[in-house]
Amino acid sequence: SKREIKMRKLDSTKVRPLKSEQLLHIEDHDFALRPGFGGSPIPVGIDVQVESIDSISEVDMDFTMTLYLRHYWKDERLSFRSNKNKSMTFDGRLIKKIWVPDVFFVHSKRSFIHDTTVENIMLRVYPDGNVLFSLRITVSAMCFMDFSRFPLDTQNCSLELESYAYNEDDLMLYWKHGNKSLSTDEHISLSQFFIEEFSASSGLAFYSSTGWYNRLFINFALRRHIFFFVLQSYFPAMLMVMLSWVSFWIDRRAVPARVSLGITTVLTMSTIMTGVSASMPQVSYIKAVDVYLWISFLFVFLSVIEYAAVNYLTTIEERKQLKKRGKASGMYSMDAVQAMAFDGCFHDTDVDVDLSPFPEPCEESETRASQTNISSVDTPRLKRKRSLKGNVGRIILQNNHVIDTYSRIIFPSVYIVFNFFYWGLYI
């Protein structure tokens, strides 16, 4: 009956091919096989347009890039008749029904095809069977970085493309337009890096179990902007080193002032070094910034040691002077500043201090003992040597403030020379 005939036509289990599929004869071929299966390898041309470099991570040693990836090949099974020789364009729904190259990204960590508002896939077929297949992809891939010159470094990264299943006997991957196959957006910029160059290259990769594969490389060089690190690391380190030199102009008897200044600069340098290390991978070699910060830390530390030497020599000198002026009762009169140097306490007026508990300096007792033992065998040469040592010792003890005077010249001079060699070596 007419009703039965109509129901057969509307049977949902028998879906008719779309008009485009009928035109491309998709149902007449097995697209699980590559074009020209069993013959020479099929050439697949590639060109890439880099839309953006989204991020560079030193901690994870990777980069994220968004690009347009385009494939070109010829599949005579898709050829069709066209009076005006016009191509046909399709979206991603036809991709699952035909053969497409299985290009993947080597050393990729994460990647995805953009799907807003629909999948960003375009397929264009020409009457003679030539095919253009375009994708918009974001990929995160490894970049083997060397931080020995950080932050004065230049990093060379590459994104590698290769066929996963088809070796060089089945598929020949090549750059469609040579060096011009790689193009970039003019507005690409990064916060910490300046992009020096983009280049395309090709090569072969060998796998012991499957053979040789064609591999394409997207190479780019990144030079780091140093101004950020100058403001955040180098300049504060310079200021801390210069601040530690202020103690050379402070009175050597002002113990609290000089000690607190030294401790403050040491702790601040430690904080700067910790902040730089926290944003970097835990590499096993020394970076350029480590050299600068550790040398700066050494200068700050030596300024503290310098005051320890000055304070010690000052104490020894004042003990000797007080003993020379000592009274028969063993009580010594000293002013408030000298008393503070001995007991560390503040005194408003002059005080009398009993110095009898103070042991006699070892240097003097040893000197007298040695003079007694060798008095009988003294020679003119030994006398001159002992006299020279005594004079040098007296000069150092009586003029120990000279250490501060010399430090005011030596510390800045050596630090300037260090900066000169450091920037000359790494820049």
C-alpha positions as CSV (number, residue, x, y, z in Angstrom):
1,S,0.0,0.0,0.0
2,K,1.0,3.6,-0.3
3,R,1.3,3.9,3.5
4,E,3.9,1.0,3.6
5,I,5.9,2.5,0.8
6,K,6.0,5.9,2.6
7,M,7.2,4.2,5.9
8,R,10.0,2.5,4.1
9,K,11.2,5.8,2.7
10,L,11.2,7.3,6.2
11,D,13.0,4.3,7.8
12,S,15.6,5.9,10.1
13,T,18.0,3.0,9.8
14,K,18.7,3.9,6.2
15,V,20.4,7.3,6.2
16,R,21.1,8.7,2.8
17,P,24.5,10.2,2.2
18,L,24.7,14.0,2.3
19,K,24.9,15.8,-1.0
20,S,28.6,16.7,-0.5
21,E,29.5,13.1,0.4
22,Q,27.8,11.9,-2.8
23,L,29.8,14.5,-4.8
24,L,33.1,13.4,-3.2
25,H,32.3,9.7,-3.6
26,I,33.2,9.1,0.1
27,E,31.1,5.9,0.2
28,D,32.9,4.4,-2.7
29,H,36.4,4.4,-1.1
30,D,38.2,3.0,2.0
31,F,39.6,6.1,3.6
32,A,41.3,4.0,6.3
33,L,44.2,3.7,3.8
34,R,46.4,6.5,2.9
35,P,46.3,7.9,-0.7
36,G,48.4,5.9,-3.0
37,F,48.7,3.0,-0.6
38,G,51.4,0.5,-1.5
39,G,53.2,3.0,-3.8
40,S,55.6,5.9,-3.2
41,P,55.2,8.0,0.0
42,I,52.6,10.7,-0.1
43,P,54.0,14.2,0.2
44,V,52.3,16.3,2.9
45,G,53.2,20.0,3.0
46,I,53.0,22.0,6.2
47,D,52.9,25.7,6.9
48,V,52.4,27.4,10.3
49,Q,51.2,30.8,11.4
50,V,52.1,31.5,15.0
51,E,49.3,33.6,16.6
52,S,50.9,34.0,20.1
53,I,53.4,32.7,22.6
54,D,51.3,32.6,25.7
55,S,53.8,31.9,28.4
56,I,57.3,30.8,29.1
57,S,57.8,28.8,32.4
58,E,61.4,28.6,33.8
59,V,60.2,26.3,36.7
60,D,58.5,23.8,34.4
61,M,60.9,24.4,31.5
62,D,58.2,24.7,28.9
63,F,56.4,27.1,26.7
64,T,52.8,27.5,25.5
65,M,52.1,28.6,21.9
66,T,48.9,29.1,19.9
67,L,49.2,28.6,16.1
68,Y,47.4,27.8,12.9
69,L,48.6,24.5,11.5
70,R,47.8,23.8,7.8
71,H,48.3,20.6,5.9
72,Y,48.5,20.2,2.1
73,W,48.2,16.9,0.2
74,K,46.5,15.4,-2.8
75,D,43.9,12.6,-2.6
76,E,42.5,11.7,-6.0
77,R,39.7,9.8,-4.3
78,L,38.2,13.2,-3.3
79,S,38.4,14.7,-6.8
80,F,35.1,15.9,-8.3
81,R,33.7,17.6,-11.4
82,S,33.3,21.3,-11.3
83,N,32.4,23.5,-14.2
84,K,33.8,26.7,-12.6
85,N,36.8,24.9,-11.0
86,K,35.8,26.1,-7.6
87,S,36.8,24.4,-4.3
88,M,34.4,23.2,-1.6
89,T,34.9,24.1,2.0
90,F,33.8,22.0,5.0
91,D,34.0,22.1,8.8
92,G,35.2,19.5,11.2
93,R,32.3,17.1,10.7
94,L,33.7,15.6,7.5
95,I,37.2,15.0,9.0
96,K,36.2,11.7,10.6
97,K,35.1,10.2,7.2
98,I,38.2,10.8,5.2
99,W,42.0,10.3,5.5
100,V,44.0,13.1,7.1
101,P,47.7,13.2,8.2
102,D,48.4,12.1,11.8
103,V,50.8,14.9,12.7
104,F,51.6,15.3,16.4
105,F,53.8,17.5,18.5
106,V,57.0,15.9,19.8
107,H,57.8,16.6,23.5
108,S,54.3,18.0,23.9
109,K,52.8,18.1,27.5
110,R,49.4,19.5,26.7
111,S,47.5,20.5,23.5
112,F,44.0,21.1,22.4
113,I,42.0,22.2,19.3
114,H,40.0,25.4,20.0
115,D,36.3,24.7,20.0
116,T,34.6,28.1,20.6
117,T,32.0,28.4,19.2
118,V,32.6,25.3,17.2
119,E,35.7,23.3,16.5
120,N,38.3,25.5,14.8
121,I,38.8,23.1,11.9
122,M,38.6,23.9,8.2
123,L,38.8,21.4,5.2
124,R,39.0,22.7,1.7
125,V,38.8,20.3,-1.3
126,Y,39.7,21.2,-4.9
127,P,38.3,19.5,-8.0
128,D,41.7,17.9,-8.8
129,G,41.8,16.2,-5.3
130,N,44.1,18.7,-3.6
131,V,43.2,19.2,0.0
132,L,43.9,22.0,2.5
133,F,43.3,21.0,6.2
134,S,43.7,23.8,8.8
135,L,43.6,23.7,12.6
136,R,43.8,26.3,15.4
137,I,45.8,24.7,18.2
138,T,47.3,25.6,21.5
139,V,50.2,23.4,22.6
140,S,52.5,23.3,25.6
141,A,55.9,21.7,24.9
142,M,59.2,21.2,26.6
143,C,62.0,23.6,26.2
144,F,65.4,22.5,27.4
145,M,66.8,25.6,29.0
146,D,70.2,26.5,30.3
147,F,70.2,28.9,33.3
148,S,74.0,29.2,33.8
149,R,73.8,32.9,32.5
150,F,70.4,33.7,34.1
151,P,69.1,36.4,33.9
152,L,71.5,37.5,31.2
153,D,70.6,34.4,29.1
154,T,69.2,33.6,25.7
155,Q,67.0,30.5,25.4
156,N,66.6,28.5,22.2
157,C,63.3,26.6,22.0
158,S,61.7,24.5,19.3
159,L,58.3,23.0,18.5
160,E,58.7,19.7,16.6
161,L,56.1,18.1,14.3
162,E,56.1,14.5,13.1
163,S,53.8,11.8,11.8
164,Y,53.0,9.3,14.5
165,A,52.1,6.2,12.4
166,Y,53.6,6.7,8.9
167,N,57.4,6.6,8.6
168,E,59.3,8.0,5.6
169,D,58.3,5.0,3.4
170,D,54.6,6.1,3.6
171,L,54.6,9.8,4.3
172,M,57.0,12.6,3.4
173,L,56.5,15.6,5.6
174,Y,58.0,18.9,4.3
175,W,57.6,22.7,4.6
176,K,55.2,23.8,1.9
177,H,56.9,27.1,1.0
178,G,60.4,26.5,2.5
179,N,61.5,29.1,5.0
180,K,58.4,31.2,4.2
181,S,56.2,28.4,5.5
182,L,56.6,29.9,9.0
183,S,54.9,33.3,9.7
184,T,54.2,35.1,12.9
185,D,51.8,37.8,14.1
186,E,53.4,41.2,14.2
187,H,52.1,41.9,17.7
188,I,53.6,39.0,19.5
189,S,55.3,40.1,22.7
190,L,56.3,38.7,26.0
191,S,56.7,40.3,29.4
192,Q,60.2,38.9,30.2
193,F,61.6,38.0,26.7
194,F,62.4,39.6,23.4
195,I,61.8,37.3,20.4
196,E,65.0,37.5,18.4
197,E,64.1,35.2,15.5
198,F,61.8,32.5,14.1
199,S,63.0,29.9,11.7
200,A,61.9,26.7,10.2
201,S,64.0,23.6,9.7
202,S,63.6,19.9,9.0
203,G,65.3,16.6,9.8
204,L,64.9,12.9,10.5
205,A,64.1,11.0,13.7
206,F,65.0,7.3,14.1
207,Y,63.1,4.9,16.3
208,S,64.6,1.4,16.7
209,S,61.3,-0.4,16.4
210,T,59.6,1.6,13.6
211,G,62.3,3.2,11.5
212,W,62.9,6.7,10.2
213,Y,60.4,9.6,10.3
214,N,60.4,13.1,8.8
215,R,60.4,15.8,11.5
216,L,59.8,19.5,11.1
217,F,61.1,22.1,13.6
218,I,59.8,25.6,14.5
219,N,62.8,27.3,16.1
220,F,62.7,30.5,18.0
221,A,65.3,32.4,20.2
222,L,64.2,34.3,23.3
223,R,66.4,36.9,24.9
224,R,65.5,37.9,28.4
225,H,64.7,41.5,29.4
226,I,67.1,42.3,32.2
227,F,65.6,45.6,33.4
228,F,63.1,43.8,35.6
229,F,65.9,41.8,37.4
230,V,68.0,45.0,37.7
231,L,65.2,46.6,39.7
232,Q,64.2,43.5,41.7
233,S,67.6,41.9,42.4
234,Y,70.7,43.7,41.3
235,F,69.9,47.2,42.4
236,P,68.7,46.2,45.9
237,A,71.8,44.1,46.4
238,M,74.0,47.0,45.4
239,L,72.2,49.3,47.9
240,M,72.6,46.7,50.7
241,V,76.4,46.5,50.0
242,M,76.7,50.3,50.0
243,L,74.6,50.5,53.2
244,S,77.0,48.1,54.9
245,W,79.8,50.6,54.2
246,V,78.1,53.3,56.3
247,S,79.4,51.5,59.4
248,F,82.9,52.5,58.5
249,W,82.0,56.1,59.2
250,I,80.4,55.4,62.6
251,D,82.4,55.7,65.8
252,R,84.0,52.3,66.6
253,R,82.7,52.6,70.2
254,A,79.1,52.8,69.1
255,V,78.6,49.0,69.3
256,P,74.7,48.9,69.1
257,A,74.7,51.1,66.0
258,R,77.3,49.2,64.0
259,V,76.2,45.7,65.0
260,S,72.5,46.4,64.2
261,L,73.4,47.9,60.9
262,G,75.5,44.8,60.0
263,I,72.8,42.3,61.0
264,T,70.1,44.3,59.1
265,T,72.1,44.2,55.8
266,V,72.9,40.5,56.2
267,L,69.3,39.6,56.7
268,T,68.1,41.7,53.9
269,M,70.6,40.1,51.5
270,S,69.4,36.7,52.6
271,T,65.8,37.7,51.8
272,I,66.8,38.9,48.3
273,M,68.6,35.6,47.6
274,T,65.7,33.6,48.9
275,G,63.2,35.5,46.7
276,V,65.3,34.9,43.5
277,S,65.7,31.2,44.2
278,A,62.0,30.7,44.9
279,S,61.1,31.7,41.3
280,M,63.7,29.5,39.7
281,P,64.0,25.7,39.1
282,Q,66.3,23.9,41.6
283,V,69.1,23.3,39.2
284,S,72.4,21.8,40.2
285,Y,74.7,24.4,38.7
286,I,75.5,28.0,39.6
287,K,73.6,30.8,37.8
288,A,75.0,34.2,37.0
289,V,72.6,35.9,39.4
290,D,73.8,33.5,42.2
291,V,77.4,34.6,41.6
292,Y,76.4,38.3,41.9
293,L,74.2,37.8,45.0
294,W,76.7,35.6,46.9
295,I,79.6,38.0,46.2
296,S,77.4,40.9,47.4
297,F,76.5,38.8,50.5
298,L,80.2,38.2,51.1
299,F,80.9,42.0,51.1
300,V,78.1,42.6,53.6
301,F,79.4,39.8,55.8
302,L,83.0,41.0,55.7
303,S,81.9,44.5,56.8
304,V,80.5,42.9,60.0
305,I,83.8,40.9,60.5
306,E,85.7,44.2,59.9
307,Y,83.9,45.8,62.9
308,A,84.6,42.7,65.0
309,A,88.3,43.2,64.4
310,V,88.1,46.9,65.1
311,N,86.3,46.4,68.3
312,Y,88.6,43.7,69.5
313,L,91.7,45.7,68.8
314,T,90.2,48.7,70.5
315,T,89.4,46.7,73.7
316,I,93.0,45.4,73.9
317,E,94.5,48.9,73.4
318,E,92.3,50.5,76.1
319,R,93.1,47.7,78.6
320,K,96.8,48.3,78.2
321,Q,96.4,52.1,78.6
322,L,94.3,51.6,81.7
323,K,96.8,49.3,83.3
324,K,99.6,51.8,82.7
325,R,97.6,54.4,84.5
326,G,96.4,52.0,87.2
327,K,96.5,52.9,90.9
328,A,98.2,51.0,93.6
329,S,94.8,49.9,95.0
330,G,93.9,48.2,91.8
331,M,91.1,50.6,91.0
332,Y,91.2,52.4,87.7
333,S,89.4,55.6,86.9
334,M,87.9,55.8,83.4
335,D,85.4,58.0,81.6
336,A,81.9,56.8,80.6
337,V,82.9,55.9,77.0
338,Q,85.8,53.7,78.1
339,A,83.7,52.0,80.8
340,M,81.0,51.2,78.2
341,A,83.6,49.6,76.0
342,F,84.5,47.3,78.9
343,D,81.3,46.2,80.5
344,G,78.8,47.1,77.7
345,C,76.6,49.2,80.1
346,F,75.8,52.9,79.8
347,H,77.3,55.2,82.5
348,D,76.3,58.8,83.0
349,T,79.5,59.9,84.8
350,D,83.0,58.7,85.2
351,V,83.4,55.5,87.2
352,D,86.0,53.5,89.0
353,V,86.4,49.9,87.7
354,D,88.4,47.2,89.4
355,L,90.4,45.5,86.7
356,S,92.2,43.1,88.9
357,P,90.1,40.2,87.7
358,F,91.2,40.9,84.1
359,P,93.8,38.4,83.2
360,E,97.1,39.7,81.9
361,P,97.1,39.6,78.2
362,C,98.7,36.4,77.0
363,E,100.8,38.3,74.5
364,E,102.6,40.3,77.2
365,S,103.3,37.3,79.4
366,E,104.6,35.2,76.5
367,T,106.7,38.1,75.4
368,R,108.3,38.5,78.8
369,A,108.9,34.8,79.2
370,S,110.5,34.5,75.8
371,Q,112.7,37.5,76.6
372,T,113.9,35.9,79.9
373,N,114.6,32.5,78.2
374,I,116.6,33.9,75.3
375,S,118.2,36.9,76.9
376,S,121.5,35.2,77.1
377,V,121.6,34.2,73.5
378,D,120.1,37.3,71.9
379,T,121.7,38.3,68.6
380,P,121.5,41.7,66.8
381,R,119.3,40.0,64.2
382,L,116.8,38.7,66.7
383,K,116.7,42.1,68.4
384,R,115.9,43.9,65.2
385,K,113.2,41.3,64.3
386,R,111.6,41.6,67.8
387,S,111.8,45.4,67.7
388,L,110.1,45.4,64.3
389,K,107.3,43.2,65.4
390,G,106.8,45.3,68.5
391,N,106.6,48.5,66.5
392,V,104.1,47.1,64.0
393,G,102.0,45.8,66.9
394,R,102.0,49.1,68.6
395,I,101.1,50.9,65.5
396,I,98.1,48.6,64.9
397,L,97.0,48.8,68.5
398,Q,97.4,52.5,68.9
399,N,95.9,53.4,65.5
400,N,93.3,50.6,65.0
401,H,90.9,53.2,63.6
402,V,93.1,53.0,60.5
403,I,91.3,49.8,59.6
404,D,88.1,51.7,59.2
405,T,90.0,54.3,57.1
406,Y,91.4,51.6,54.8
407,S,88.0,49.9,54.6
408,R,86.4,53.1,53.3
409,I,88.7,52.8,50.3
410,I,89.3,49.1,49.8
411,F,85.7,47.8,50.0
412,P,84.2,50.2,47.4
413,S,87.2,49.8,45.1
414,V,87.1,46.0,45.1
415,Y,83.3,46.0,44.6
416,I,83.6,48.4,41.6
417,V,86.2,46.1,40.0
418,F,84.0,43.1,40.7
419,N,81.0,44.8,38.9
420,F,83.2,45.7,36.0
421,F,84.3,42.1,35.4
422,Y,80.9,40.6,36.1
423,W,79.0,42.8,33.6
424,G,81.8,42.5,31.1
425,L,81.8,38.7,31.3
426,Y,78.0,38.1,31.0
427,I,76.8,40.8,28.7
